[in-house]
């Protein structure tokens, strides 16, 4: 177990474990039991391992205490980012400033979580994904490997828009399979699936599943053509 380099006004609660060569900035809070790997950088004002707070009017079940967060090796956590309890962040992940990663989220290795990105509870994000500035990944979503989500994309999970008790067991996030890409300002409606290498053009509204290797455009989004061969994941170098 290593001894981190620690800035000013840092709070480290009980039973937090550190690997080697960990650097912690100023005003950081790390909650009980958090596990942090080797060569991790946690920048100023970040919060790691926070337990979720349930609103009185929330329909979600009240969970008293979640397991601790786990941060892999070679991870960077940016300024004022928040990583909640029971998150599992794999090796070589980059979490940019002001990002929020909620409880029970898993993030695969080498994924980049951009500035101001919000990943809500109970999501899975694969390896080598790129989630760009201010995109929103709704609860109960699953992103495969090599997924690209452009700035200001919105995903949704509630077809009832907070009305009717019928919705309580029908929340369903989005699924983006390996190599799927979503352009800036697109909106993906609840439960929709973007198949492998499916591509959504900027500002489109996805109301139906996107087929494998299809490019969809518009509101509602419709297939324009197939994704060019030179853009398919299998044809990328490296």
Rosetta blueprint (number, residue, H / E / L):
1 X L
2 X L
3 X L
4 X L
5 X E
6 X E
7 X L
8 X L
9 X L
10 X L
11 X E
12 X E
13 X L
14 X L
15 X L
16 X L
17 X E
18 X E
19 X L
20 X L
21 X L
22 X L
23 X E
24 X E
25 X L
26 X L
27 X L
28 X L
29 X E
30 X E
31 X L
32 X L
33 X L
34 X L
35 X E
36 X E
37 X L
38 X L
39 X L
40 X L
41 X E
42 X E
43 X L
44 X L
45 X L
46 X L
47 X E
48 X E
49 X E
50 X E
51 X L
52 X L
53 X L
54 X L
55 X L
56 X L
57 X L
58 X L
59 X L
60 X L
61 X L
62 X L
63 X L
64 X L
65 X L
66 X L
67 X L
68 X L
69 X L
70 X E
71 X E
72 X L
73 X L
74 X L
75 X L
76 X E
77 X E
78 X L
79 X L
80 X L
81 X L
82 X E
83 X E
84 X E
85 X L
86 X L
87 X L
88 X E
89 X E
90 X L
91 X L
92 X L
93 X L
94 X E
95 X E
96 X L
97 X L
98 X L
99 X L
100 X E
101 X E
102 X L
103 X L
104 X L
105 X L
106 X E
107 X E
108 X L
109 X L
110 X L
111 X L
112 X E
113 X E
114 X L
115 X L
116 X L
117 X L
118 X E
119 X E
120 X L
121 X L
122 X L
123 X L
124 X E
125 X E
126 X L
127 X L
128 X L
129 X L
130 X E
131 X E
132 X L
133 X L
134 X L
135 X L
136 X E
137 X E
138 X L
139 X L
140 X L
141 X L
142 X E
143 X E
144 X L
145 X L
146 X L
147 X L
148 X E
149 X E
150 X L
151 X L
152 X L
153 X L
154 X E
155 X E
156 X L
157 X L
158 X L
159 X L
160 X L
161 X L
162 X L
163 X L
164 X L
165 X H
166 X H
167 X H
168 X H
169 X H
170 X L
171 X L
172 X L
173 X L
174 X L
175 X E
176 X E
177 X L
178 X L
179 X L
180 X L
181 X E
182 X E
183 X L
184 X L
185 X L
186 X L
187 X E
188 X E
189 X L
190 X L
191 X L
192 X L
193 X E
194 X E
195 X L
196 X L
197 X L
198 X L
199 X E
200 X E
201 X L
202 X L
203 X L
204 X L
205 X E
206 X E
207 X L
208 X L
209 X L
210 X E
211 X L
212 X L
213 X L
214 X E
215 X E
216 X E
217 X E
218 X L
219 X E
220 X L
221 X L
222 X E
223 X E
224 X E
225 X E
226 X E
227 X L
228 X L
229 X H
230 X H
231 X H
232 X L
233 X H
234 X H
235 X H
236 X L
237 X L
238 X L
